[in-house]
Amino acid sequence: MKTDPIRIKSYFAEIRKNSSELNELIDQNELKAESLPLKAAKYLLIELAEAMSNTIQHILAKEKGIAVSGYIDSVVKAHQHGLISADMFQRLKPFFDFRNSLIHRYWSIDDDRLIENIKNGRDDFDRFVEEIETYLAEH
């Protein structure tokens, strides 16, 4: 069975929108420890992780008949089955680990480290979309 292009476009639109909003917060120098913009950024990160994981899950299920069990498993299997590059996997694995910490242990997040990671990974979300688009075009 093939992937649903409308569903994939919807996921991509969500990723691009949230990535753009996150970059806007960075560009406006709004991210400060314990600030409202940082709280907004945390929520954007959760939405980004959801949309990226949903993208991977859909493609793996429809194209390869492979199920995933959670966020970390989705990015691991995306790499194992050629949806994303080794570099993208290395960049996203800590992001998905962080997502779990953000959801389950939000009180232990170091805001200054998070801000630095957001700035360093600001292009990863758009690159993820590009890699998935390339994969879908080739398969």
VMD Tcl script that builds the backbone (N, CA, C; Angstrom):
set m [mol new atoms 417]
animate dup $m
set s [atomselect $m all]
$s set {name element resname resid chain x y z} {
  {N N MET 1 A 0.836 -1.173 0.000}
  {CA C MET 1 A 0.000 0.000 0.000}
  {C C MET 1 A 0.886 1.243 0.000}
  {N N LYS 2 A 0.451 2.278 -0.669}
  {CA C LYS 2 A 1.227 3.514 -0.808}
  {C C LYS 2 A 0.876 4.523 0.276}
  {N N THR 3 A 1.814 5.431 0.473}
  {CA C THR 3 A 1.562 6.515 1.425}
  {C C THR 3 A 0.463 7.425 0.892}
  {N N ASP 4 A -0.202 8.085 1.785}
  {CA C ASP 4 A -1.250 9.039 1.440}
  {C C ASP 4 A -0.602 10.411 1.263}
  {N N PRO 5 A -0.523 10.906 0.030}
  {CA C PRO 5 A 0.171 12.179 -0.197}
  {C C PRO 5 A -0.468 13.359 0.529}
  {N N ILE 6 A -1.764 13.333 0.720}
  {CA C ILE 6 A -2.434 14.419 1.436}
  {C C ILE 6 A -2.012 14.417 2.909}
  {N N ARG 7 A -1.938 13.246 3.474}
  {CA C ARG 7 A -1.511 13.122 4.873}
  {C C ARG 7 A -0.059 13.591 5.036}
  {N N ILE 8 A 0.799 13.158 4.122}
  {CA C ILE 8 A 2.209 13.561 4.177}
  {C C ILE 8 A 2.337 15.077 4.028}
  {N N LYS 9 A 1.619 15.665 3.083}
  {CA C LYS 9 A 1.664 17.124 2.903}
  {C C LYS 9 A 1.186 17.845 4.153}
  {N N SER 10 A 0.200 17.295 4.819}
  {CA C SER 10 A -0.301 17.887 6.056}
  {C C SER 10 A 0.774 17.849 7.148}
  {N N TYR 11 A 1.452 16.723 7.287}
  {CA C TYR 11 A 2.538 16.622 8.258}
  {C C TYR 11 A 3.654 17.607 7.925}
  {N N PHE 12 A 4.020 17.663 6.651}
  {CA C PHE 12 A 5.077 18.594 6.223}
  {C C PHE 12 A 4.686 20.039 6.507}
  {N N ALA 13 A 3.439 20.385 6.252}
  {CA C ALA 13 A 2.974 21.755 6.505}
  {C C ALA 13 A 3.090 22.080 7.994}
  {N N GLU 14 A 2.729 21.129 8.835}
  {CA C GLU 14 A 2.822 21.346 10.278}
  {C C GLU 14 A 4.283 21.512 10.706}
  {N N ILE 15 A 5.161 20.683 10.162}
  {CA C ILE 15 A 6.585 20.783 10.496}
  {C C ILE 15 A 7.136 22.133 10.047}
  {N N ARG 16 A 6.850 22.524 8.823}
  {CA C ARG 16 A 7.360 23.797 8.311}
  {C C ARG 16 A 6.823 24.989 9.103}
  {N N LYS 17 A 5.543 24.955 9.445}
  {CA C LYS 17 A 4.935 26.048 10.205}
  {C C LYS 17 A 5.588 26.173 11.576}
  {N N ASN 18 A 5.697 25.062 12.298}
  {CA C ASN 18 A 6.292 25.097 13.628}
  {C C ASN 18 A 7.780 25.438 13.584}
  {N N SER 19 A 8.473 24.953 12.574}
  {CA C SER 19 A 9.883 25.286 12.413}
  {C C SER 19 A 10.047 26.786 12.158}
  {N N SER 20 A 9.201 27.332 11.327}
  {CA C SER 20 A 9.241 28.761 11.034}
  {C C SER 20 A 8.976 29.588 12.291}
  {N N GLU 21 A 7.985 29.187 13.070}
  {CA C GLU 21 A 7.664 29.917 14.299}
  {C C GLU 21 A 8.800 29.818 15.314}
  {N N LEU 22 A 9.429 28.659 15.397}
  {CA C LEU 22 A 10.564 28.487 16.285}
  {C C LEU 22 A 11.726 29.383 15.850}
  {N N ASN 23 A 11.987 29.416 14.553}
  {CA C ASN 23 A 13.049 30.267 14.025}
  {C C ASN 23 A 12.753 31.749 14.253}
  {N N GLU 24 A 11.491 32.099 14.212}
  {CA C GLU 24 A 11.098 33.476 14.498}
  {C C GLU 24 A 11.466 33.853 15.935}
  {N N LEU 25 A 11.201 32.959 16.871}
  {CA C LEU 25 A 11.573 33.209 18.271}
  {C C LEU 25 A 13.087 33.356 18.415}
  {N N ILE 26 A 13.834 32.530 17.692}
  {CA C ILE 26 A 15.300 32.611 17.740}
  {C C ILE 26 A 15.764 33.943 17.155}
  {N N ASP 27 A 15.256 34.277 15.968}
  {CA C ASP 27 A 15.686 35.495 15.283}
  {C C ASP 27 A 15.351 36.762 16.062}
  {N N GLN 28 A 14.266 36.736 16.807}
  {CA C GLN 28 A 13.863 37.891 17.607}
  {C C GLN 28 A 14.569 37.923 18.954}
  {N N ASN 29 A 15.469 36.946 19.168}
  {CA C ASN 29 A 16.208 36.843 20.418}
  {C C ASN 29 A 15.264 36.794 21.621}
  {N N GLU 30 A 14.176 36.049 21.450}
  {CA C GLU 30 A 13.137 35.959 22.477}
  {C C GLU 30 A 13.382 34.856 23.508}
  {N N LEU 31 A 14.259 33.925 23.199}
  {CA C LEU 31 A 14.429 32.762 24.065}
  {C C LEU 31 A 15.335 33.083 25.242}
  {N N LYS 32 A 14.739 33.129 26.405}
  {CA C LYS 32 A 15.445 33.370 27.661}
  {C C LYS 32 A 14.949 32.332 28.670}
  {N N ALA 33 A 15.804 31.988 29.610}
  {CA C ALA 33 A 15.414 31.016 30.638}
  {C C ALA 33 A 14.141 31.461 31.343}
  {N N GLU 34 A 13.241 30.516 31.530}
  {CA C GLU 34 A 11.974 30.714 32.244}
  {C C GLU 34 A 11.059 31.773 31.625}
  {N N SER 35 A 11.243 32.059 30.344}
  {CA C SER 35 A 10.407 33.067 29.679}
  {C C SER 35 A 9.202 32.421 29.006}
  {N N LEU 36 A 8.212 33.234 28.748}
  {CA C LEU 36 A 7.034 32.765 28.020}
  {C C LEU 36 A 7.404 32.297 26.610}
  {N N PRO 37 A 8.271 33.026 25.871}
  {CA C PRO 37 A 8.678 32.513 24.558}
  {C C PRO 37 A 9.367 31.148 24.625}
  {N N LEU 38 A 10.125 30.896 25.686}
  {CA C LEU 38 A 10.757 29.580 25.813}
  {C C LEU 38 A 9.706 28.505 26.071}
  {N N LYS 39 A 8.692 28.832 26.844}
  {CA C LYS 39 A 7.595 27.885 27.050}
  {C C LYS 39 A 6.887 27.598 25.730}
  {N N ALA 40 A 6.710 28.631 24.922}
  {CA C ALA 40 A 6.111 28.437 23.595}
  {C C ALA 40 A 7.010 27.550 22.739}
  {N N ALA 41 A 8.316 27.773 22.813}
  {CA C ALA 41 A 9.266 26.968 22.044}
  {C C ALA 41 A 9.186 25.502 22.447}
  {N N LYS 42 A 9.037 25.242 23.737}
  {CA C LYS 42 A 8.914 23.853 24.203}
  {C C LYS 42 A 7.688 23.186 23.591}
  {N N TYR 43 A 6.600 23.912 23.531}
  {CA C TYR 43 A 5.387 23.351 22.932}
  {C C TYR 43 A 5.582 23.126 21.428}
  {N N LEU 44 A 6.241 24.064 20.753}
  {CA C LEU 44 A 6.528 23.885 19.324}
  {C C LEU 44 A 7.385 22.645 19.106}
  {N N LEU 45 A 8.344 22.410 19.984}
  {CA C LEU 45 A 9.187 21.224 19.869}
  {C C LEU 45 A 8.373 19.947 20.017}
  {N N ILE 46 A 7.429 19.949 20.929}
  {CA C ILE 46 A 6.564 18.777 21.091}
  {C C ILE 46 A 5.759 18.538 19.818}
  {N N GLU 47 A 5.188 19.606 19.257}
  {CA C GLU 47 A 4.419 19.465 18.014}
  {C C GLU 47 A 5.298 19.018 16.857}
  {N N LEU 48 A 6.519 19.513 16.796}
  {CA C LEU 48 A 7.444 19.081 15.750}
  {C C LEU 48 A 7.738 17.590 15.875}
  {N N ALA 49 A 8.013 17.138 17.082}
  {CA C ALA 49 A 8.291 15.711 17.296}
  {C C ALA 49 A 7.098 14.856 16.889}
  {N N GLU 50 A 5.899 15.306 17.237}
  {CA C GLU 50 A 4.674 14.566 16.871}
  {C C GLU 50 A 4.547 14.441 15.352}
  {N N ALA 51 A 4.685 15.560 14.654}
  {CA C ALA 51 A 4.507 15.553 13.197}
  {C C ALA 51 A 5.596 14.737 12.508}
  {N N MET 52 A 6.818 14.836 12.998}
  {CA C MET 52 A 7.906 14.067 12.399}
  {C C MET 52 A 7.707 12.572 12.638}
  {N N SER 53 A 7.351 12.217 13.849}
  {CA C SER 53 A 7.109 10.814 14.161}
  {C C SER 53 A 5.924 10.268 13.367}
  {N N ASN 54 A 4.868 11.057 13.244}
  {CA C ASN 54 A 3.706 10.630 12.450}
  {C C ASN 54 A 4.089 10.406 10.992}
  {N N THR 55 A 4.941 11.266 10.467}
  {CA C THR 55 A 5.416 11.122 9.085}
  {C C THR 55 A 6.134 9.794 8.915}
  {N N ILE 56 A 7.080 9.545 9.817}
  {CA C ILE 56 A 7.863 8.309 9.754}
  {C C ILE 56 A 6.968 7.087 9.918}
  {N N GLN 57 A 6.097 7.120 10.904}
  {CA C GLN 57 A 5.215 5.974 11.149}
  {C C GLN 57 A 4.361 5.662 9.930}
  {N N HIS 58 A 3.816 6.695 9.316}
  {CA C HIS 58 A 2.958 6.493 8.152}
  {C C HIS 58 A 3.735 5.858 6.997}
  {N N ILE 59 A 4.901 6.396 6.707}
  {CA C ILE 59 A 5.697 5.868 5.589}
  {C C ILE 59 A 6.130 4.434 5.861}
  {N N LEU 60 A 6.633 4.176 7.054}
  {CA C LEU 60 A 7.082 2.817 7.361}
  {C C LEU 60 A 5.929 1.817 7.291}
  {N N ALA 61 A 4.777 2.193 7.802}
  {CA C ALA 61 A 3.624 1.287 7.775}
  {C C ALA 61 A 3.144 1.039 6.352}
  {N N LYS 62 A 2.984 2.101 5.584}
  {CA C LYS 62 A 2.406 1.976 4.242}
  {C C LYS 62 A 3.381 1.434 3.209}
  {N N GLU 63 A 4.632 1.851 3.286}
  {CA C GLU 63 A 5.615 1.449 2.271}
  {C C GLU 63 A 6.310 0.124 2.594}
  {N N LYS 64 A 6.483 -0.144 3.877}
  {CA C LYS 64 A 7.296 -1.293 4.250}
  {C C LYS 64 A 6.588 -2.279 5.179}
  {N N GLY 65 A 5.383 -1.937 5.632}
  {CA C GLY 65 A 4.660 -2.821 6.543}
  {C C GLY 65 A 5.317 -2.949 7.902}
  {N N ILE 66 A 5.997 -1.896 8.331}
  {CA C ILE 66 A 6.744 -1.921 9.589}
  {C C ILE 66 A 6.032 -1.046 10.621}
  {N N ALA 67 A 5.837 -1.624 11.803}
  {CA C ALA 67 A 5.244 -0.873 12.911}
  {C C ALA 67 A 6.355 -0.296 13.780}
  {N N VAL 68 A 6.060 0.812 14.424}
  {CA C VAL 68 A 7.005 1.395 15.371}
  {C C VAL 68 A 6.327 1.497 16.735}
  {N N SER 69 A 7.158 1.529 17.766}
  {CA C SER 69 A 6.614 1.617 19.119}
  {C C SER 69 A 7.192 2.842 19.819}
  {N N GLY 70 A 6.765 3.997 19.383}
  {CA C GLY 70 A 7.183 5.225 20.047}
  {C C GLY 70 A 8.100 6.076 19.203}
  {N N TYR 71 A 8.453 7.199 19.791}
  {CA C TYR 71 A 9.230 8.216 19.080}
  {C C TYR 71 A 10.647 7.767 18.763}
  {N N ILE 72 A 11.331 7.227 19.751}
  {CA C ILE 72 A 12.704 6.795 19.537}
  {C C ILE 72 A 12.748 5.673 18.505}
  {N N ASP 73 A 11.852 4.728 18.634}
  {CA C ASP 73 A 11.796 3.614 17.692}
  {C C ASP 73 A 11.527 4.115 16.271}
  {N N SER 74 A 10.711 5.148 16.146}
  {CA C SER 74 A 10.407 5.652 14.800}
  {C C SER 74 A 11.654 6.205 14.126}
  {N N VAL 75 A 12.458 6.980 14.849}
  {CA C VAL 75 A 13.649 7.566 14.229}
  {C C VAL 75 A 14.717 6.497 13.985}
  {N N VAL 76 A 14.809 5.506 14.877}
  {CA C VAL 76 A 15.756 4.405 14.672}
  {C C VAL 76 A 15.384 3.635 13.404}
  {N N LYS 77 A 14.119 3.287 13.272}
  {CA C LYS 77 A 13.688 2.514 12.099}
  {C C LYS 77 A 13.721 3.359 10.816}
  {N N ALA 78 A 13.494 4.661 10.952}
  {CA C ALA 78 A 13.604 5.533 9.771}
  {C C ALA 78 A 15.023 5.471 9.214}
  {N N HIS 79 A 15.998 5.470 10.096}
  {CA C HIS 79 A 17.388 5.367 9.642}
  {C C HIS 79 A 17.681 3.965 9.114}
  {N N GLN 80 A 17.274 2.941 9.843}
  {CA C GLN 80 A 17.545 1.553 9.443}
  {C C GLN 80 A 16.976 1.243 8.061}
  {N N HIS 81 A 15.863 1.871 7.714}
  {CA C HIS 81 A 15.189 1.549 6.455}
  {C C HIS 81 A 15.354 2.630 5.394}
  {N N GLY 82 A 16.329 3.513 5.588}
  {CA C GLY 82 A 16.734 4.434 4.544}
  {C C GLY 82 A 15.871 5.668 4.342}
  {N N LEU 83 A 14.985 5.980 5.277}
  {CA C LEU 83 A 14.172 7.190 5.134}
  {C C LEU 83 A 14.984 8.438 5.426}
  {N N ILE 84 A 15.922 8.323 6.368}
  {CA C ILE 84 A 16.770 9.469 6.718}
  {C C ILE 84 A 18.233 9.038 6.737}
  {N N SER 85 A 19.097 9.992 6.538}
  {CA C SER 85 A 20.539 9.738 6.505}
  {C C SER 85 A 21.085 9.472 7.907}
  {N N ALA 86 A 22.313 8.976 7.942}
  {CA C ALA 86 A 22.981 8.746 9.224}
  {C C ALA 86 A 23.168 10.066 9.970}
  {N N ASP 87 A 23.515 11.115 9.249}
  {CA C ASP 87 A 23.682 12.425 9.878}
  {C C ASP 87 A 22.364 12.909 10.494}
  {N N MET 88 A 21.271 12.775 9.754}
  {CA C MET 88 A 19.979 13.209 10.272}
  {C C MET 88 A 19.591 12.369 11.485}
  {N N PHE 89 A 19.857 11.081 11.432}
  {CA C PHE 89 A 19.579 10.222 12.586}
  {C C PHE 89 A 20.354 10.707 13.809}
  {N N GLN 90 A 21.642 10.996 13.629}
  {CA C GLN 90 A 22.468 11.455 14.746}
  {C C GLN 90 A 21.968 12.778 15.320}
  {N N ARG 91 A 21.361 13.599 14.499}
  {CA C ARG 91 A 20.839 14.881 14.957}
  {C C ARG 91 A 19.456 14.729 15.606}
  {N N LEU 92 A 18.650 13.809 15.087}
  {CA C LEU 92 A 17.285 13.664 15.598}
  {C C LEU 92 A 17.170 12.766 16.827}
  {N N LYS 93 A 18.023 11.798 16.958}
  {CA C LYS 93 A 17.933 10.878 18.108}
  {C C LYS 93 A 17.943 11.653 19.421}
  {N N PRO 94 A 18.897 12.560 19.652}
  {CA C PRO 94 A 18.856 13.329 20.906}
  {C C PRO 94 A 17.604 14.209 21.017}
  {N N PHE 95 A 17.115 14.704 19.886}
  {CA C PHE 95 A 15.901 15.510 19.902}
  {C C PHE 95 A 14.715 14.687 20.394}
  {N N PHE 96 A 14.578 13.465 19.905}
  {CA C PHE 96 A 13.475 12.616 20.347}
  {C C PHE 96 A 13.671 12.168 21.796}
  {N N ASP 97 A 14.915 11.939 22.212}
  {CA C ASP 97 A 15.182 11.661 23.627}
  {C C ASP 97 A 14.743 12.853 24.478}
  {N N PHE 98 A 15.078 14.045 23.999}
  {CA C PHE 98 A 14.703 15.264 24.711}
  {C C PHE 98 A 13.184 15.395 24.788}
  {N N ARG 99 A 12.500 15.072 23.718}
  {CA C ARG 99 A 11.037 15.167 23.705}
  {C C ARG 99 A 10.455 14.349 24.854}
  {N N ASN 100 A 10.988 13.157 25.053}
  {CA C ASN 100 A 10.499 12.319 26.144}
  {C C ASN 100 A 10.773 12.965 27.499}
  {N N SER 101 A 11.932 13.566 27.666}
  {CA C SER 101 A 12.244 14.271 28.915}
  {C C SER 101 A 11.323 15.461 29.105}
  {N N LEU 102 A 11.061 16.171 28.038}
  {CA C LEU 102 A 10.205 17.347 28.114}
  {C C LEU 102 A 8.795 16.960 28.559}
  {N N ILE 103 A 8.296 15.864 28.050}
  {CA C ILE 103 A 6.952 15.413 28.406}
  {C C ILE 103 A 6.911 14.815 29.813}
  {N N HIS 104 A 7.894 13.985 30.125}
  {CA C HIS 104 A 7.820 13.203 31.358}
  {C C HIS 104 A 8.614 13.764 32.530}
  {N N ARG 105 A 9.613 14.618 32.242}
  {CA C ARG 105 A 10.436 15.173 33.313}
  {C C ARG 105 A 10.753 16.639 33.033}
  {N N TYR 106 A 9.747 17.393 32.689}
  {CA C TYR 106 A 9.929 18.789 32.291}
  {C C TYR 106 A 10.654 19.623 33.339}
  {N N TRP 107 A 10.547 19.268 34.599}
  {CA C TRP 107 A 11.158 20.038 35.673}
  {C C TRP 107 A 12.683 19.904 35.693}
  {N N SER 108 A 13.219 18.914 34.979}
  {CA C SER 108 A 14.668 18.696 35.000}
  {C C SER 108 A 15.380 19.269 33.782}
  {N N ILE 109 A 14.676 20.004 32.946}
  {CA C ILE 109 A 15.266 20.565 31.735}
  {C C ILE 109 A 16.067 21.821 32.088}
  {N N ASP 110 A 17.310 21.876 31.644}
  {CA C ASP 110 A 18.164 23.056 31.819}
  {C C ASP 110 A 17.846 24.029 30.689}
  {N N ASP 111 A 17.204 25.154 31.025}
  {CA C ASP 111 A 16.745 26.104 30.008}
  {C C ASP 111 A 17.876 26.638 29.143}
  {N N ASP 112 A 19.013 26.950 29.737}
  {CA C ASP 112 A 20.119 27.502 28.945}
  {C C ASP 112 A 20.649 26.476 27.941}
  {N N ARG 113 A 20.744 25.232 28.372}
  {CA C ARG 113 A 21.187 24.172 27.453}
  {C C ARG 113 A 20.146 23.958 26.348}
  {N N LEU 114 A 18.883 23.994 26.716}
  {CA C LEU 114 A 17.810 23.843 25.730}
  {C C LEU 114 A 17.891 24.951 24.682}
  {N N ILE 115 A 18.073 26.177 25.111}
  {CA C ILE 115 A 18.155 27.310 24.178}
  {C C ILE 115 A 19.312 27.099 23.206}
  {N N GLU 116 A 20.445 26.668 23.715}
  {CA C GLU 116 A 21.605 26.411 22.849}
  {C C GLU 116 A 21.296 25.298 21.846}
  {N N ASN 117 A 20.646 24.226 22.305}
  {CA C ASN 117 A 20.290 23.122 21.412}
  {C C ASN 117 A 19.284 23.562 20.349}
  {N N ILE 118 A 18.333 24.400 20.731}
  {CA C ILE 118 A 17.359 24.908 19.764}
  {C C ILE 118 A 18.079 25.692 18.670}
  {N N LYS 119 A 18.993 26.542 19.076}
  {CA C LYS 119 A 19.733 27.357 18.097}
  {C C LYS 119 A 20.591 26.482 17.190}
  {N N ASN 120 A 21.259 25.491 17.771}
  {CA C ASN 120 A 22.131 24.609 16.982}
  {C C ASN 120 A 21.339 23.709 16.029}
  {N N GLY 121 A 20.114 23.352 16.400}
  {CA C GLY 121 A 19.328 22.426 15.576}
  {C C GLY 121 A 18.242 23.095 14.761}
  {N N ARG 122 A 18.292 24.399 14.638}
  {CA C ARG 122 A 17.201 25.147 14.013}
  {C C ARG 122 A 16.886 24.723 12.584}
  {N N ASP 123 A 17.869 24.192 11.860}
  {CA C ASP 123 A 17.640 23.784 10.463}
  {C C ASP 123 A 17.262 22.312 10.323}
  {N N ASP 124 A 17.343 21.560 11.403}
  {CA C ASP 124 A 17.118 20.111 11.333}
  {C C ASP 124 A 15.714 19.745 10.863}
  {N N PHE 125 A 14.727 20.530 11.246}
  {CA C PHE 125 A 13.347 20.175 10.932}
  {C C PHE 125 A 13.072 20.320 9.439}
  {N N ASP 126 A 13.565 21.402 8.854}
  {CA C ASP 126 A 13.394 21.581 7.407}
  {C C ASP 126 A 14.233 20.564 6.631}
  {N N ARG 127 A 15.399 20.244 7.155}
  {CA C ARG 127 A 16.228 19.220 6.505}
  {C C ARG 127 A 15.550 17.850 6.569}
  {N N PHE 128 A 14.869 17.576 7.666}
  {CA C PHE 128 A 14.111 16.332 7.784}
  {C C PHE 128 A 13.079 16.240 6.661}
  {N N VAL 129 A 12.320 17.301 6.450}
  {CA C VAL 129 A 11.310 17.317 5.387}
  {C C VAL 129 A 11.983 17.080 4.035}
  {N N GLU 130 A 13.093 17.742 3.787}
  {CA C GLU 130 A 13.811 17.571 2.519}
  {C C GLU 130 A 14.259 16.131 2.322}
  {N N GLU 131 A 14.775 15.508 3.359}
  {CA C GLU 131 A 15.223 14.117 3.230}
  {C C GLU 131 A 14.050 13.179 2.967}
  {N N ILE 132 A 12.940 13.406 3.638}
  {CA C ILE 132 A 11.767 12.556 3.418}
  {C C ILE 132 A 11.212 12.791 2.014}
  {N N GLU 133 A 11.188 14.035 1.572}
  {CA C GLU 133 A 10.727 14.316 0.203}
  {C C GLU 133 A 11.606 13.603 -0.814}
  {N N THR 134 A 12.903 13.607 -0.594}
  {CA C THR 134 A 13.835 12.920 -1.497}
  {C C THR 134 A 13.568 11.417 -1.466}
  {N N TYR 135 A 13.405 10.863 -0.276}
  {CA C TYR 135 A 13.109 9.434 -0.161}
  {C C TYR 135 A 11.832 9.086 -0.932}
  {N N LEU 136 A 10.782 9.849 -0.733}
  {CA C LEU 136 A 9.493 9.546 -1.401}
  {C C LEU 136 A 9.610 9.692 -2.919}
  {N N ALA 137 A 10.367 10.652 -3.373}
  {CA C ALA 137 A 10.543 10.846 -4.825}
  {C C ALA 137 A 11.287 9.686 -5.471}
  {N N GLU 138 A 12.161 9.056 -4.694}
  {CA C GLU 138 A 12.978 7.960 -5.216}
  {C C GLU 138 A 12.309 6.593 -5.065}
  {N N HIS 139 A 11.226 6.508 -4.314}
  {CA C HIS 139 A 10.601 5.200 -4.055}
  {C C HIS 139 A 9.171 5.150 -4.521}
}
mol reanalyze $m
mol bondsrecalc $m
mol representation Tube
mol addrep $m
